[in-house]
Amino acid sequence: MATATFFGGARRPSSSEIVLLGQAAGLGLVTGMRSMLGVRILASSARRGAFDGQRGSFWRALRSPTAQRVMSVLAGGELLMDKLPSAPSRLSTGPLSGRLVIGALLGAAVGAQSPEKNLRVAGAVVGAVAAAVGALVGNRARAWMNRGTRVPAPLGAMIEDAIAFGLGAVIARR
């Protein structure tokens, strides 16, 4: 009896496809925590050759020195802005929508590593869902640290930064 899979076919996903979906999930989680950090990680990985099999203007632009600088500035700016009391909640409509879109794009980009066309769609879904989870868990953890443990909000944000960077380092290790 054939087993229906996430890909809609009659085969099980290969271990490389599972790894790619795991990377899509990891980038999505990081994006939910820090929206531009996932993009920066993908750009750094592409620059180091992790996606050498990928061609096209998107990948060429992502590997460019200009894109590397822009992604660094955007990710760094977000890390600073996140510590301000005036920073909007990541769960409000605009910031959450942006994180979901970025998570989906990153997941689709990672899924493009597979010749299986449906993996792009699966990667996009996994990336978006993981971004939502990362945003929600990050928000709740920071609220808990601030109220439950009396960790000052900026310190809680820096702890979350460290977790996001650590997760990103694991993802980038391909």
Contacts in CASP RR format, 6 or more apart in sequence:
PFRMAT RR
TARGET T0000
AUTHOR 0000-0000-0000
METHOD contacts of the structure
MODEL  1
MATATFFGGARRPSSSEIVLLGQAAGLGLVTGMRSMLGVRILASSARRGA
FDGQRGSFWRALRSPTAQRVMSVLAGGELLMDKLPSAPSRLSTGPLSGRL
VIGALLGAAVGAQSPEKNLRVAGAVVGAVAAAVGALVGNRARAWMNRGTR
VPAPLGAMIEDAIAFGLGAVIARR
2 9 0 8 1.000
2 10 0 8 1.000
2 11 0 8 1.000
3 10 0 8 1.000
3 12 0 8 1.000
4 10 0 8 1.000
5 11 0 8 1.000
5 12 0 8 1.000
5 13 0 8 1.000
6 13 0 8 1.000
6 122 0 8 1.000
7 13 0 8 1.000
7 17 0 8 1.000
7 116 0 8 1.000
7 118 0 8 1.000
7 119 0 8 1.000
7 122 0 8 1.000
8 118 0 8 1.000
13 21 0 8 1.000
16 114 0 8 1.000
17 114 0 8 1.000
17 116 0 8 1.000
17 119 0 8 1.000
20 110 0 8 1.000
20 111 0 8 1.000
20 113 0 8 1.000
20 114 0 8 1.000
20 119 0 8 1.000
20 123 0 8 1.000
21 111 0 8 1.000
21 119 0 8 1.000
21 122 0 8 1.000
21 123 0 8 1.000
21 126 0 8 1.000
22 126 0 8 1.000
23 107 0 8 1.000
23 110 0 8 1.000
23 171 0 8 1.000
23 174 0 8 1.000
24 106 0 8 1.000
24 107 0 8 1.000
24 110 0 8 1.000
24 111 0 8 1.000
24 122 0 8 1.000
24 123 0 8 1.000
24 124 0 8 1.000
24 126 0 8 1.000
24 127 0 8 1.000
24 130 0 8 1.000
25 126 0 8 1.000
25 127 0 8 1.000
25 129 0 8 1.000
25 130 0 8 1.000
26 127 0 8 1.000
26 130 0 8 1.000
26 167 0 8 1.000
26 168 0 8 1.000
26 171 0 8 1.000
27 38 0 8 1.000
27 41 0 8 1.000
27 42 0 8 1.000
27 103 0 8 1.000
27 106 0 8 1.000
27 107 0 8 1.000
27 110 0 8 1.000
27 127 0 8 1.000
27 130 0 8 1.000
27 168 0 8 1.000
27 171 0 8 1.000
28 38 0 8 1.000
28 102 0 8 1.000
28 103 0 8 1.000
28 106 0 8 1.000
28 107 0 8 1.000
28 126 0 8 1.000
28 127 0 8 1.000
28 128 0 8 1.000
28 130 0 8 1.000
28 131 0 8 1.000
28 134 0 8 1.000
29 130 0 8 1.000
29 131 0 8 1.000
29 133 0 8 1.000
29 134 0 8 1.000
29 167 0 8 1.000
30 37 0 8 1.000
30 38 0 8 1.000
30 41 0 8 1.000
30 164 0 8 1.000
30 167 0 8 1.000
30 168 0 8 1.000
30 171 0 8 1.000
31 37 0 8 1.000
31 38 0 8 1.000
31 39 0 8 1.000
31 99 0 8 1.000
31 102 0 8 1.000
31 103 0 8 1.000
31 106 0 8 1.000
31 127 0 8 1.000
31 130 0 8 1.000
31 131 0 8 1.000
31 134 0 8 1.000
32 90 0 8 1.000
32 99 0 8 1.000
32 103 0 8 1.000
32 130 0 8 1.000
32 131 0 8 1.000
32 132 0 8 1.000
32 133 0 8 1.000
32 134 0 8 1.000
32 135 0 8 1.000
32 138 0 8 1.000
33 134 0 8 1.000
33 135 0 8 1.000
33 138 0 8 1.000
33 160 0 8 1.000
33 163 0 8 1.000
33 164 0 8 1.000
33 167 0 8 1.000
34 75 0 8 1.000
34 78 0 8 1.000
34 79 0 8 1.000
34 82 0 8 1.000
34 160 0 8 1.000
34 161 0 8 1.000
34 164 0 8 1.000
35 78 0 8 1.000
35 90 0 8 1.000
35 95 0 8 1.000
35 98 0 8 1.000
35 99 0 8 1.000
35 102 0 8 1.000
36 71 0 8 1.000
36 74 0 8 1.000
36 75 0 8 1.000
36 76 0 8 1.000
36 77 0 8 1.000
36 78 0 8 1.000
36 102 0 8 1.000
37 75 0 8 1.000
37 78 0 8 1.000
37 79 0 8 1.000
37 164 0 8 1.000
37 165 0 8 1.000
37 168 0 8 1.000
38 75 0 8 1.000
38 102 0 8 1.000
38 103 0 8 1.000
38 106 0 8 1.000
38 168 0 8 1.000
39 71 0 8 1.000
39 74 0 8 1.000
39 75 0 8 1.000
39 102 0 8 1.000
39 106 0 8 1.000
40 71 0 8 1.000
40 72 0 8 1.000
40 74 0 8 1.000
40 75 0 8 1.000
41 168 0 8 1.000
41 171 0 8 1.000
41 172 0 8 1.000
42 62 0 8 1.000
42 106 0 8 1.000
42 109 0 8 1.000
42 110 0 8 1.000
43 62 0 8 1.000
43 63 0 8 1.000
43 67 0 8 1.000
43 68 0 8 1.000
43 71 0 8 1.000
44 68 0 8 1.000
44 71 0 8 1.000
44 172 0 8 1.000
45 51 0 8 1.000
45 172 0 8 1.000
45 174 0 8 1.000
46 54 0 8 1.000
46 59 0 8 1.000
46 62 0 8 1.000
46 63 0 8 1.000
47 62 0 8 1.000
47 63 0 8 1.000
47 68 0 8 1.000
50 172 0 8 1.000
50 174 0 8 1.000
51 59 0 8 1.000
51 109 0 8 1.000
51 113 0 8 1.000
53 113 0 8 1.000
54 112 0 8 1.000
54 113 0 8 1.000
58 109 0 8 1.000
61 67 0 8 1.000
79 161 0 8 1.000
81 87 0 8 1.000
82 157 0 8 1.000
82 161 0 8 1.000
83 153 0 8 1.000
83 154 0 8 1.000
83 157 0 8 1.000
83 158 0 8 1.000
85 153 0 8 1.000
88 94 0 8 1.000
88 95 0 8 1.000
89 95 0 8 1.000
89 139 0 8 1.000
90 96 0 8 1.000
90 99 0 8 1.000
90 135 0 8 1.000
90 138 0 8 1.000
90 139 0 8 1.000
91 135 0 8 1.000
91 136 0 8 1.000
91 139 0 8 1.000
95 135 0 8 1.000
96 132 0 8 1.000
96 135 0 8 1.000
99 131 0 8 1.000
99 132 0 8 1.000
99 135 0 8 1.000
100 128 0 8 1.000
100 131 0 8 1.000
100 132 0 8 1.000
101 128 0 8 1.000
102 131 0 8 1.000
103 124 0 8 1.000
103 127 0 8 1.000
103 128 0 8 1.000
103 130 0 8 1.000
103 131 0 8 1.000
104 123 0 8 1.000
104 124 0 8 1.000
104 125 0 8 1.000
104 127 0 8 1.000
104 128 0 8 1.000
104 131 0 8 1.000
105 124 0 8 1.000
106 127 0 8 1.000
107 123 0 8 1.000
107 124 0 8 1.000
107 126 0 8 1.000
107 127 0 8 1.000
107 128 0 8 1.000
108 120 0 8 1.000
108 121 0 8 1.000
108 123 0 8 1.000
108 124 0 8 1.000
110 123 0 8 1.000
111 119 0 8 1.000
111 120 0 8 1.000
111 122 0 8 1.000
111 123 0 8 1.000
112 119 0 8 1.000
112 120 0 8 1.000
113 119 0 8 1.000
114 120 0 8 1.000
138 160 0 8 1.000
141 160 0 8 1.000
142 153 0 8 1.000
142 156 0 8 1.000
142 157 0 8 1.000
142 160 0 8 1.000
145 151 0 8 1.000
145 155 0 8 1.000
145 156 0 8 1.000
145 159 0 8 1.000
146 152 0 8 1.000
146 153 0 8 1.000
146 156 0 8 1.000
151 159 0 8 1.000
END
